[in-house]
């Protein structure tokens, strides 16, 4: 089994994309910190579960076909 693993092993290979990312990180060492800050700004939000449940309780059920007039 170890012979098969040695045949397919490519120890010094790195793709062009990997090389680009490594060069970018070397040029801009604070890149990951800025990415985390941007993610926190847009995505990492505290969810108020009580307000969310009140919002869900206040919803009105949608009729099966939205564009149909209400019948009595």
C-alpha positions as CSV (number, residue, x, y, z in Angstrom):
1,X,0.0,0.0,0.0
2,X,2.8,2.4,0.8
3,X,4.3,1.9,-2.7
4,X,1.0,3.0,-4.3
5,X,0.9,6.1,-2.2
6,X,4.5,7.0,-3.2
7,X,3.6,6.7,-6.9
8,X,0.8,9.3,-6.7
9,X,2.5,11.6,-4.2
10,X,3.4,15.0,-5.6
11,X,5.3,16.7,-2.8
12,X,6.4,19.9,-4.5
13,X,3.3,20.6,-6.5
14,X,1.2,23.7,-5.8
15,X,-1.4,25.1,-8.2
16,X,-1.2,28.6,-9.6
17,X,-4.1,29.6,-7.5
18,X,-2.4,28.4,-4.3
19,X,0.8,30.2,-5.3
20,X,-1.2,33.4,-6.0
21,X,-2.9,33.3,-2.6
22,X,0.4,32.6,-0.8
23,X,2.0,35.6,-2.6
24,X,-1.0,37.8,-1.8
25,X,-0.8,36.9,1.9
26,X,2.9,37.7,1.9
27,X,2.3,41.1,0.3
28,X,-0.7,41.9,2.6
29,X,-0.2,40.2,6.0
30,X,-3.4,41.8,7.4
31,X,-5.5,40.3,4.6
32,X,-7.1,37.6,6.7
33,X,-7.9,40.0,9.6
34,X,-9.6,42.4,7.1
35,X,-11.6,39.5,5.6
36,X,-12.8,38.5,9.1
37,X,-13.7,42.1,9.9
38,X,-15.8,42.3,6.7
39,X,-17.5,39.0,7.5
40,X,-18.3,40.2,10.9
41,X,-19.7,43.4,9.5
42,X,-22.1,41.7,7.1
43,X,-22.8,38.2,8.4
44,X,-21.9,37.5,12.0
45,X,-24.9,39.1,13.7
46,X,-26.4,38.4,17.1
47,X,-29.9,37.0,16.6
48,X,-32.6,38.1,19.1
49,X,-34.6,34.9,19.3
50,X,-37.5,36.4,21.3
51,X,-38.1,39.2,18.7
52,X,-37.8,36.7,15.9
53,X,-40.4,34.4,17.5
54,X,-42.7,37.4,18.0
55,X,-42.2,38.3,14.3
56,X,-43.1,34.8,13.2
57,X,-46.2,34.7,15.5
58,X,-47.5,38.0,13.8
59,X,-47.4,36.6,10.3
60,X,-50.6,36.0,8.4
61,X,-50.9,32.7,6.4
62,X,-50.5,33.2,2.7
63,X,-53.4,32.1,0.5
64,X,-52.7,29.2,-1.8
65,X,-52.8,31.2,-5.0
66,X,-51.6,34.7,-4.3
67,X,-53.2,36.5,-7.2
68,X,-56.7,35.1,-6.7
69,X,-59.3,37.4,-5.2
70,X,-60.6,36.5,-1.8
71,X,-63.9,34.7,-2.0
72,X,-66.5,34.9,0.8
